[in-house]
């Protein structure tokens, strides 16, 4: 991972495997089954790095030979995909952290105003007791992402990280302005948003490519 000087809240995951797989997702001819599989693989790789500093606590375990000191996570991890595209990252993350709980926030972008509109929410009652990973393949304007983080803060969440595949500078800046303490983890920082608020070069509409609704 590396930090971008112009965006101190952004950590880009520049691992060769992630770069290789991201190229597959950017290719317009990649079919939905391959897109879903590779998206999950990248999400798992990114989760490994994003959770590097999780707090742990000691425990004693019985091996087949003797007892020894071990560690376990100090608090439950919750993955919160922003519907619907964030669902495409969830399975890959759960393969790495099967103990994690999954909450859901439904936020869609009004295509005329580009502002977030909430339509669904279901979260663990004790979500504030541990770290939260908010996930969405795209960080474009930042409207949906910052809205979701704001909602989680109202629920008492203190440790929140945002994971995406590609981010636009505009979205990264919006997150820094609204929630400067939240780390943004991205596989790549792209160039800009176009006049329709899509990321350039991006990878198209992630939700449509995941679910084959193009």
KELOPA-981406 format. One record per residue: residue in three letters; chain; z, x, y of N, C-alpha, C in turn. Coordinates in Angstrom, 3 decimals, padded with zeros to 6 digits. Layout:
<atoms>
> marlum, voro, npz, npx, npy, capz, capx, capy, cpz, cpx, cpy
> ALA, A, Z, X, Y, Z, X, Y, Z, X, Y
...
</atoms>
This chain:
<atoms>
> marlum, voro, npz, npx, npy, capz, capx, capy, cpz, cpx, cpy
> UNK, A, 000.000, 000.846, -001.192, 000.000, 000.000, 000.000, 000.000, 000.880, 001.239
> UNK, A, -000.594, 000.367, 002.300, -000.553, 001.103, 003.561, -000.455, 000.115, 004.719
> UNK, A, 000.164, 000.577, 005.788, 000.281, -000.233, 006.991, -000.881, 000.069, 007.926
> UNK, A, -001.322, -000.966, 008.634, -002.389, -000.814, 009.610, -001.770, -000.619, 010.983
> UNK, A, -002.106, 000.467, 011.682, -001.466, 000.747, 012.976, -001.539, -000.416, 013.958
> UNK, A, -002.644, -001.137, 013.980, -002.797, -002.244, 014.925, -002.034, -003.495, 014.514
> UNK, A, -001.567, -003.527, 013.253, -000.879, -004.712, 012.735, 000.346, -004.264, 011.939
> UNK, A, 001.459, -003.999, 012.590, 002.634, -003.480, 011.885, 003.227, -004.435, 010.862
> UNK, A, 002.879, -005.723, 010.927, 003.380, -006.689, 009.945, 002.496, -006.783, 008.707
> UNK, A, 001.391, -006.012, 008.667, 000.410, -006.120, 007.591, 000.500, -004.929, 006.639
> UNK, A, 000.544, -005.248, 005.344, 000.456, -004.237, 004.294, -000.792, -004.522, 003.475
> UNK, A, -001.735, -003.591, 003.465, -002.950, -003.767, 002.661, -002.788, -003.045, 001.339
> UNK, A, -003.186, -003.715, 000.277, -003.072, -003.174, -001.081, -004.410, -002.528, -001.429
> UNK, A, -004.492, -001.224, -001.208, -005.773, -000.529, -001.347, -005.915, 000.187, -002.687
> UNK, A, -005.337, -000.372, -003.732, -005.461, 000.199, -005.079, -006.910, 000.078, -005.549
> UNK, A, -007.436, 001.096, -006.243, -008.834, 001.034, -006.710, -009.139, -000.191, -007.564
> UNK, A, -008.201, -000.602, -008.416, -008.457, -001.782, -009.253, -008.577, -003.043, -008.404
> UNK, A, -007.726, -003.150, -007.387, -007.800, -004.318, -006.511, -009.124, -004.320, -005.754
> UNK, A, -009.538, -003.155, -005.249, -010.810, -003.079, -004.542, -011.982, -003.461, -005.427
> UNK, A, -011.964, -002.988, -006.677, -013.036, -003.319, -007.622, -013.099, -004.823, -007.874
> UNK, A, -011.938, -005.417, -008.113, -011.901, -006.845, -008.426, -012.229, -007.693, -007.205
> UNK, A, -011.830, -007.233, -006.022, -012.152, -007.984, -004.811, -013.657, -008.034, -004.587
> UNK, A, -014.348, -006.954, -004.929, -015.801, -006.965, -004.827, -016.435, -008.034, -005.692
> UNK, A, -015.865, -008.257, -006.873, -016.365, -009.318, -007.756, -016.176, -010.682, -007.099
> UNK, A, -015.035, -010.894, -006.459, -014.772, -012.186, -005.818, -015.661, -012.406, -004.601
> UNK, A, -015.991, -011.341, -003.887, -016.844, -011.499, -002.706, -018.279, -011.866, -003.085
> UNK, A, -018.739, -011.434, -004.233, -020.114, -011.690, -004.662, -020.365, -013.191, -004.787
> UNK, A, -021.365, -013.679, -004.064, -021.592, -015.129, -004.016, -022.009, -015.706, -005.354
> UNK, A, -022.555, -014.876, -006.251, -023.031, -015.382, -007.541, -021.929, -015.430, -008.603
> UNK, A, -020.734, -014.975, -008.308, -019.644, -015.008, -009.288, -019.292, -016.457, -009.612
> UNK, A, -019.372, -016.872, -010.884, -019.100, -018.271, -011.242, -017.612, -018.584, -011.190
> UNK, A, -017.256, -019.869, -011.083, -015.847, -020.256, -010.986, -014.945, -019.722, -012.094
> UNK, A, -015.354, -019.734, -013.384, -014.443, -019.195, -014.408, -014.089, -017.730, -014.165
> UNK, A, -015.066, -016.926, -013.796, -014.806, -015.517, -013.504, -013.992, -015.381, -012.235
> UNK, A, -014.304, -016.187, -011.243, -013.567, -016.148, -009.976, -012.090, -016.430, -010.211
> UNK, A, -011.796, -017.472, -011.003, -010.398, -017.817, -011.278, -009.678, -016.692, -012.006
> UNK, A, -010.331, -016.116, -013.009, -009.696, -015.057, -013.800, -009.399, -013.835, -012.938
> UNK, A, -010.376, -013.391, -012.178, -010.204, -012.179, -011.380, -009.199, -012.414, -010.251
> UNK, A, -009.217, -013.604, -009.671, -008.244, -013.928, -008.641, -006.819, -013.808, -009.181
> UNK, A, -006.594, -014.308, -010.394, -005.275, -014.196, -011.008, -004.889, -012.756, -011.276
> UNK, A, -005.870, -011.946, -011.670, -005.584, -010.534, -011.932, -005.161, -009.809, -010.657
> UNK, A, -005.874, -010.070, -009.565, -005.501, -009.441, -008.289, -004.123, -009.922, -007.845
> UNK, A, -003.852, -011.205, -007.996, -002.561, -011.745, -007.576, -001.421, -011.063, -008.325
> UNK, A, -001.605, -010.820, -009.617, -000.574, -010.134, -010.382, -000.348, -008.711, -009.912
> UNK, A, -001.444, -007.994, -009.652, -001.325, -006.625, -009.162, -000.614, -006.580, -007.811
> UNK, A, -000.930, -007.513, -006.935, -000.310, -007.531, -005.620, 001.166, -007.920, -005.706
> UNK, A, 001.491, -008.825, -006.612, 002.878, -009.244, -006.766, 003.764, -008.077, -007.171
> UNK, A, 003.259, -007.232, -008.043, 004.014, -006.054, -008.492, 004.459, -005.216, -007.296
> UNK, A, 003.554, -004.992, -006.352, 003.884, -004.187, -005.180, 004.728, -004.969, -004.169
> UNK, A, 004.416, -006.235, -003.983, 005.123, -007.024, -002.977, 006.598, -007.209, -003.314
> UNK, A, 006.941, -007.136, -004.601, 008.330, -007.324, -005.034, 009.040, -006.005, -005.297
> UNK, A, 008.472, -004.914, -004.834, 009.024, -003.592, -005.131, 010.474, -003.457, -004.680
> UNK, A, 010.849, -004.041, -003.560, 012.189, -003.852, -003.000, 013.124, -005.022, -003.267
> UNK, A, 012.873, -005.771, -004.318, 013.767, -006.878, -004.640, 015.171, -006.364, -004.962
> UNK, A, 016.208, -007.043, -004.485, 017.573, -006.640, -004.840, 017.868, -006.929, -006.307
> UNK, A, 018.639, -006.054, -006.918, 019.043, -006.225, -008.315, 020.560, -006.121, -008.424
> UNK, A, 021.068, -006.477, -009.585, 022.499, -006.336, -009.862, 022.661, -005.767, -011.273
> UNK, A, 023.770, -005.065, -011.524, 023.948, -004.429, -012.839, 024.357, -005.435, -013.905
> UNK, A, 024.049, -005.084, -015.143, 024.513, -005.863, -016.292, 024.619, -004.925, -017.485
> UNK, A, 025.356, -005.344, -018.490, 025.459, -004.594, -019.744, 024.651, -005.325, -020.805
> UNK, A, 023.897, -004.563, -021.584, 023.108, -005.159, -022.658, 023.414, -004.460, -023.968
> UNK, A, 023.217, -005.193, -025.044, 023.404, -004.655, -026.388, 022.043, -004.309, -026.975
> UNK, A, 021.781, -003.027, -027.163, 020.553, -002.609, -027.829, 020.779, -002.666, -029.341
> UNK, A, 019.753, -002.445, -030.147, 019.966, -002.388, -031.598, 020.892, -001.244, -032.021
> UNK, A, 021.142, -000.287, -031.112, 021.945, 000.875, -031.447, 023.312, 000.864, -030.779
> UNK, A, 023.364, 000.498, -029.489, 024.598, 000.607, -028.719, 024.480, -000.289, -027.483
> UNK, A, 025.506, -000.291, -026.643, 025.437, -000.978, -025.363, 025.023, 000.016, -024.284
> UNK, A, 024.411, -000.499, -023.220, 024.005, 000.375, -022.118, 023.936, -000.419, -020.832
> UNK, A, 023.883, 000.309, -019.722, 023.725, -000.315, -018.418, 022.279, -000.745, -018.207
> UNK, A, 022.093, -001.886, -017.564, 020.760, -002.379, -017.224, 020.853, -003.088, -015.883
> UNK, A, 019.749, -003.595, -015.421, 019.729, -004.353, -014.175, 018.997, -005.666, -014.378
> UNK, A, 019.232, -006.596, -013.485, 018.497, -007.854, -013.450, 018.338, -008.268, -012.001
> UNK, A, 017.410, -009.158, -011.754, 017.191, -009.620, -010.391, 018.443, -010.319, -009.872
> UNK, A, 018.792, -010.025, -008.626, 020.019, -010.568, -008.055, 019.887, -012.016, -007.613
> UNK, A, 018.661, -012.481, -007.433, 018.455, -013.849, -006.953, 017.130, -014.366, -007.499
> UNK, A, 016.987, -015.682, -007.641, 015.740, -016.242, -008.169, 014.589, -016.074, -007.192
> UNK, A, 013.410, -015.788, -007.744, 012.181, -015.669, -006.955, 011.445, -017.007, -006.991
> UNK, A, 010.937, -017.437, -005.859, 010.160, -018.676, -005.799, 008.775, -018.384, -005.246
> UNK, A, 007.768, -018.828, -005.951, 006.376, -018.727, -005.504, 005.989, -020.067, -004.892
> UNK, A, 005.443, -020.029, -003.693, 005.053, -021.269, -003.012, 003.575, -021.181, -002.640
> UNK, A, 002.691, -021.693, -003.498, 001.280, -021.739, -003.121, 001.020, -022.828, -002.092
> UNK, A, 000.176, -022.517, -001.126, -000.283, -023.530, -000.189, -001.469, -024.234, -000.843
> UNK, A, -001.321, -025.536, -001.078, -002.362, -026.287, -001.775, -003.618, -026.395, -000.925
> UNK, A, -004.824, -026.366, -001.576, -004.936, -026.275, -003.015, -005.261, -024.866, -003.486
> UNK, A, -005.860, -024.066, -002.609, -006.380, -022.763, -003.025, -005.293, -021.825, -003.523
> UNK, A, -004.065, -021.956, -002.995, -002.991, -021.079, -003.437, -002.675, -021.212, -004.906
> UNK, A, -003.030, -022.353, -005.507, -002.798, -022.535, -006.940, -003.550, -021.496, -007.768
> UNK, A, -004.678, -021.047, -007.256, -005.478, -020.080, -007.998, -004.799, -018.731, -008.181
> UNK, A, -003.784, -018.436, -007.374, -003.073, -017.171, -007.479, -001.815, -017.287, -008.336
> UNK, A, -001.367, -018.506, -008.586, -000.045, -018.711, -009.169, 000.063, -018.215, -010.607
> UNK, A, -000.900, -018.524, -011.459, -000.805, -018.129, -012.863, -000.726, -016.614, -013.015
> UNK, A, -001.516, -015.887, -012.244, -001.469, -014.439, -012.321, -000.120, -013.885, -011.907
> UNK, A, 000.518, -014.512, -010.951, 001.837, -014.085, -010.504, 002.896, -014.430, -011.546
> UNK, A, 002.775, -015.596, -012.162, 003.746, -016.001, -013.179, 003.651, -015.152, -014.435
> UNK, A, 002.477, -014.621, -014.725, 002.380, -013.717, -015.880, 003.222, -012.470, -015.659
> UNK, A, 003.379, -012.065, -014.408, 004.195, -010.899, -014.088, 005.667, -011.275, -013.949
> UNK, A, 005.945, -012.437, -013.369, 007.326, -012.876, -013.143, 007.485, -014.284, -013.719
> UNK, A, 007.544, -014.411, -015.051, 007.624, -015.749, -015.645, 008.908, -016.491, -015.294
> UNK, A, 009.925, -015.748, -014.834, 011.187, -016.390, -014.464, 011.100, -017.102, -013.120
> UNK, A, 010.066, -016.838, -012.356, 009.955, -017.408, -011.019, 009.789, -018.925, -011.076
> UNK, A, 010.335, -019.569, -010.047, 010.092, -021.009, -009.882, 008.859, -021.184, -009.007
> UNK, A, 008.266, -022.357, -009.049, 007.077, -022.639, -008.242, 007.323, -023.897, -007.419
> UNK, A, 007.249, -023.730, -006.097, 007.271, -024.873, -005.194, 005.867, -025.091, -004.660
> UNK, A, 005.650, -026.188, -003.972, 004.318, -026.476, -003.447, 004.414, -027.023, -002.029
> UNK, A, 003.517, -026.556, -001.186, 003.359, -027.126, 000.150, 001.879, -027.444, 000.342
> UNK, A, 001.598, -028.693, 000.654, 000.219, -029.105, 000.892, -000.069, -029.108, 002.381
> UNK, A, -000.906, -028.171, 002.817, -001.294, -028.089, 004.223, -002.804, -027.928, 004.266
> UNK, A, -003.472, -028.802, 004.961, -004.918, -028.693, 005.086, -005.309, -028.522, 006.544
> UNK, A, -006.447, -027.876, 006.752, -006.916, -027.621, 008.105, -007.815, -028.750, 008.577
> UNK, A, -007.494, -029.302, 009.730, -008.381, -030.272, 010.361, -009.655, -029.540, 010.788
> UNK, A, -010.791, -029.931, 010.234, -012.027, -029.189, 010.463, -012.535, -029.298, 011.899
> UNK, A, -011.997, -030.236, 012.662, -012.410, -030.351, 014.065, -011.491, -029.567, 015.001
> UNK, A, -010.171, -029.707, 014.778, -009.219, -029.019, 015.661, -008.776, -027.678, 015.107
> UNK, A, -009.004, -027.447, 013.782, -008.569, -026.241, 013.071, -007.041, -026.126, 013.027
> UNK, A, -006.324, -027.252, 013.241, -004.870, -027.252, 013.210, -004.377, -027.722, 011.839
> UNK, A, -003.188, -027.237, 011.406, -002.675, -027.614, 010.085, -002.161, -029.048, 010.050
> UNK, A, -002.378, -029.696, 008.908, -001.884, -031.048, 008.691, -001.181, -031.057, 007.329
> UNK, A, 000.115, -031.370, 007.309, 000.876, -031.383, 006.054, 000.642, -032.701, 005.323
> UNK, A, 000.487, -032.618, 003.994, 000.329, -033.842, 003.220, 001.163, -033.868, 001.943
> UNK, A, 001.864, -032.757, 001.598, 002.681, -032.761, 000.378, 003.692, -031.631, 000.442
> UNK, A, 004.884, -031.853, -000.187, 005.915, -030.818, -000.276, 006.807, -031.091, -001.472
> UNK, A, 007.054, -030.063, -002.289, 008.004, -030.151, -003.400, 008.545, -028.750, -003.646
> UNK, A, 009.835, -028.556, -003.370, 010.439, -027.230, -003.445, 011.746, -027.294, -004.236
> UNK, A, 012.159, -026.183, -004.874, 013.471, -026.153, -005.538, 014.582, -026.415, -004.522
> UNK, A, 015.615, -027.118, -004.946, 016.697, -027.461, -004.021, 017.444, -026.225, -003.525
> UNK, A, 017.458, -025.160, -004.343, 018.178, -023.941, -003.967, 017.222, -022.824, -003.558
> UNK, A, 016.082, -023.167, -003.002, 015.063, -022.181, -002.681, 015.574, -021.108, -001.717
> UNK, A, 016.544, -021.446, -000.884, 017.035, -020.494, 000.112, 017.874, -019.384, -000.499
> UNK, A, 018.226, -019.480, -001.775, 019.090, -018.483, -002.398, 018.368, -017.198, -002.769
> UNK, A, 017.054, -017.187, -002.736, 016.322, -015.984, -003.130, 015.062, -015.797, -002.314
> UNK, A, 014.325, -014.717, -002.591, 013.092, -014.446, -001.857, 011.992, -015.440, -002.203
> UNK, A, 011.105, -015.649, -001.239, 009.997, -016.589, -001.406, 008.687, -015.861, -001.140
> UNK, A, 007.722, -016.065, -002.024, 006.368, -015.550, -001.835, 005.456, -016.735, -001.532
> UNK, A, 004.970, -016.811, -000.304, 004.007, -017.842, 000.074, 002.615, -017.290, -000.192
> UNK, A, 001.790, -018.050, -000.892, 000.495, -017.511, -001.302, -000.651, -018.443, -000.925
> UNK, A, -001.716, -017.824, -000.456, -002.962, -018.512, -000.111, -004.041, -017.431, -000.097
> UNK, A, -005.166, -017.637, -000.770, -006.171, -016.571, -000.810, -006.666, -016.108, 000.545
> UNK, A, -006.672, -016.992, 001.558, -007.252, -016.654, 002.853, -006.215, -016.795, 003.962
> UNK, A, -006.151, -015.806, 004.848, -005.381, -015.920, 006.080, -006.388, -015.868, 007.218
> UNK, A, -006.814, -017.040, 007.668, -007.887, -017.133, 008.666, -007.284, -017.273, 010.063
> UNK, A, -007.141, -018.497, 010.548, -006.515, -018.688, 011.865, -005.011, -018.449, 011.813
> UNK, A, -004.438, -018.582, 010.619, -002.992, -018.447, 010.474, -002.238, -019.747, 010.670
> UNK, A, -002.948, -020.821, 010.967, -002.278, -022.091, 011.224, -001.492, -022.612, 010.029
> UNK, A, -002.146, -022.696, 008.866, -001.466, -023.213, 007.676, -000.357, -022.279, 007.225
> UNK, A, -000.616, -020.985, 007.267, 000.363, -020.003, 006.808, 001.622, -020.028, 007.666
> UNK, A, 001.456, -020.010, 008.982, 002.627, -020.003, 009.851, 003.361, -021.337, 009.795
> UNK, A, 002.624, -022.413, 009.589, 003.250, -023.722, 009.436, 004.135, -023.737, 008.191
> UNK, A, 003.610, -023.208, 007.066, 004.374, -023.180, 005.821, 005.631, -022.323, 005.972
> UNK, A, 005.506, -021.166, 006.620, 006.666, -020.296, 006.822, 007.706, -021.000, 007.695
> UNK, A, 007.261, -021.662, 008.738, 008.182, -022.394, 009.606, 008.939, -023.460, 008.817
> UNK, A, 008.231, -024.168, 007.945, 008.856, -025.206, 007.132, 009.911, -024.601, 006.212
> UNK, A, 009.602, -023.446, 005.601, 010.550, -022.797, 004.691, 011.777, -022.295, 005.444
> UNK, A, 011.591, -021.826, 006.649, 012.734, -021.400, 007.450, 013.665, -022.581, 007.719
> UNK, A, 013.090, -023.748, 007.959, 013.916, -024.934, 008.178, 014.731, -025.281, 006.939
> UNK, A, 014.233, -024.884, 005.771, 014.969, -025.094, 004.527, 015.985, -023.976, 004.266
> UNK, A, 016.101, -023.048, 005.200, 017.107, -021.996, 005.088, 016.637, -020.699, 004.467
> UNK, A, 015.350, -020.581, 004.169, 014.837, -019.372, 003.520, 014.881, -018.195, 004.501
> UNK, A, 015.418, -017.062, 004.025, 015.555, -015.906, 004.885, 014.623, -014.762, 004.560
> UNK, A, 014.247, -014.615, 003.280, 013.346, -013.540, 002.869, 012.026, -014.162, 002.427
> UNK, A, 011.017, -014.050, 003.280, 009.720, -014.673, 003.027, 008.634, -013.619, 003.169
> UNK, A, 007.725, -013.567, 002.192, 006.564, -012.693, 002.271, 005.323, -013.537, 002.022
> UNK, A, 004.238, -013.168, 002.684, 002.995, -013.924, 002.564, 001.956, -013.060, 001.868
> UNK, A, 001.355, -013.594, 000.787, 000.342, -012.879, 000.027, -000.996, -013.582, 000.145
> UNK, A, -002.052, -012.801, 000.414, -003.403, -013.353, 000.475, -004.384, -012.308, -000.020
> UNK, A, -005.605, -012.751, -000.285, -006.654, -011.807, -000.674, -007.230, -011.119, 000.541
> UNK, A, -007.780, -011.914, 001.454, -008.388, -011.345, 002.657, -007.777, -012.007, 003.886
> UNK, A, -007.627, -011.199, 004.924, -007.032, -011.678, 006.156, -007.949, -011.357, 007.324
> UNK, A, -007.957, -012.235, 008.291, -008.648, -011.976, 009.552, -007.633, -011.454, 010.556
> UNK, A, -008.056, -010.584, 011.471, -007.115, -010.085, 012.483, -006.425, -011.203, 013.255
> UNK, A, -007.157, -012.281, 013.515, -006.580, -013.398, 014.262, -005.388, -014.000, 013.515
> UNK, A, -005.507, -014.161, 012.204, -004.412, -014.728, 011.420, -003.222, -013.804, 011.329
> UNK, A, -003.493, -012.511, 011.184, -002.403, -011.534, 011.116, -001.626, -011.516, 012.431
> UNK, A, -002.359, -011.564, 013.541, -001.689, -011.589, 014.855, -000.877, -012.868, 015.036
> UNK, A, -001.424, -013.994, 014.585, -000.699, -015.265, 014.707, 000.615, -015.207, 013.921
> UNK, A, 000.589, -014.639, 012.720, 001.812, -014.524, 011.939, 002.811, -013.612, 012.637
> UNK, A, 002.337, -012.514, 013.215, 003.227, -011.589, 013.916, 003.869, -012.250, 015.130
> UNK, A, 003.107, -013.092, 015.812, 003.635, -013.778, 016.994, 004.665, -014.844, 016.617
> UNK, A, 004.358, -015.614, 015.582, 005.232, -016.732, 015.206, 006.394, -016.303, 014.328
> UNK, A, 006.150, -015.321, 013.436, 007.172, -014.903, 012.468, 007.102, -013.381, 012.298
> UNK, A, 007.548, -012.616, 013.266, 007.372, -011.159, 013.227, 008.073, -010.466, 012.075
> UNK, A, 009.076, -011.112, 011.478, 009.807, -010.482, 010.377, 009.127, -010.685, 009.021
> UNK, A, 008.097, -011.496, 008.951, 007.427, -011.803, 007.689, 006.315, -010.785, 007.414
> UNK, A, 006.411, -010.102, 006.275, 005.360, -009.175, 005.874, 004.153, -009.945, 005.347
> UNK, A, 002.983, -009.525, 005.771, 001.735, -010.067, 005.239, 001.154, -009.030, 004.277
> UNK, A, 000.937, -009.428, 003.039, 000.326, -008.567, 002.031, -001.095, -009.059, 001.779
> UNK, A, -002.076, -008.194, 001.959, -003.476, -008.574, 001.789, -004.211, -007.503, 000.995
> UNK, A, -005.214, -007.943, 000.230, -006.070, -006.978, -000.449, -007.007, -006.305, 000.531
> UNK, A, -007.356, -006.995, 001.623, -008.260, -006.414, 002.619, -008.084, -007.119, 003.953
> UNK, A, -008.234, -006.346, 005.030, -008.306, -006.897, 006.380, -009.775, -006.947, 006.765
> UNK, A, -010.296, -008.166, 006.955, -011.709, -008.324, 007.279, -011.940, -008.238, 008.790
> UNK, A, -013.203, -008.464, 009.202, -013.611, -008.161, 010.578, -013.135, -009.174, 011.601
> UNK, A, -013.361, -010.471, 011.310, -013.147, -011.468, 012.361, -013.314, -012.865, 011.780
> UNK, A, -013.134, -013.863, 012.649, -013.477, -015.247, 012.333, -014.787, -015.607, 013.015
> UNK, A, -015.587, -016.449, 012.333, -016.806, -016.917, 013.001, -016.508, -018.181, 013.796
> UNK, A, -017.536, -018.803, 014.334, -017.342, -019.973, 015.192, -016.778, -021.173, 014.443
> UNK, A, -016.854, -021.172, 013.120, -016.286, -022.248, 012.306, -014.907, -021.892, 011.771
> UNK, A, -014.356, -020.769, 012.227, -013.037, -020.278, 011.815, -013.009, -019.857, 010.353
> UNK, A, -014.154, -019.383, 009.838, -014.205, -018.778, 008.512, -014.155, -017.261, 008.653
> UNK, A, -013.545, -016.612, 007.661, -013.395, -015.161, 007.704, -014.732, -014.486, 007.417
> UNK, A, -015.035, -013.452, 008.215, -016.256, -012.659, 008.060, -015.862, -011.214, 007.721
> UNK, A, -016.382, -010.603, 006.629, -017.350, -011.173, 005.687, -016.742, -012.167, 004.699
> UNK, A, -015.444, -012.080, 004.439, -014.771, -013.074, 003.615, -015.309, -013.200, 002.212
> UNK, A, -015.093, -014.384, 001.652, -015.620, -014.682, 000.310, -015.938, -016.165, 000.168
> UNK, A, -016.146, -016.822, 001.306, -016.447, -018.247, 001.270, -015.179, -019.081, 001.213
> UNK, A, -015.327, -020.341, 000.831, -014.200, -021.237, 000.689, -013.548, -020.997, -000.668
> UNK, A, -012.353, -020.385, -000.657, -011.707, -019.992, -001.917, -011.420, -021.194, -002.798
> UNK, A, -010.955, -022.298, -002.200, -010.656, -023.484, -003.000, -011.888, -024.007, -003.719
> UNK, A, -013.008, -024.101, -003.023, -014.231, -024.576, -003.654, -014.685, -023.638, -004.769
> UNK, A, -014.522, -022.337, -004.558, -014.966, -021.381, -005.571, -014.028, -021.365, -006.789
> UNK, A, -012.753, -021.611, -006.568, -011.815, -021.670, -007.674, -012.080, -022.886, -008.553
> UNK, A, -012.268, -024.043, -007.911, -012.335, -025.302, -008.651, -013.751, -025.816, -008.866
> UNK, A, -014.747, -025.046, -008.448, -016.142, -025.420, -008.695, -016.590, -026.630, -007.917
> UNK, A, -016.077, -026.791, -006.698, -016.432, -027.958, -005.887, -017.378, -027.586, -004.746
> UNK, A, -018.124, -026.531, -004.930, -019.066, -026.092, -003.897, -020.209, -027.104, -003.776
</atoms>
